[in-house]
Amino acid sequence: MNNLVWFRNDLRTQDNQSLFQACKKTGKTIGVY
């Protein structure tokens, strides 16, 4: 399954819990700003 992470206010990746959870799952993780 593919994962989509929508960055709404900034592109912080160091402490982004949603991005972390999406990367733990199988499949591709796509970031959209």
BELHU-V254370 format. One line per field, one symbol per residue. phi: phi as a letter, one per 30 degrees, with the letter a starting at -180 (. if undefined). A space follows every 50 residues. Layout:
BEGIN
phi=???
END
This chain:
BEGIN
phi=.dccccdccacdcdbddddeddddddjdcccbb
END
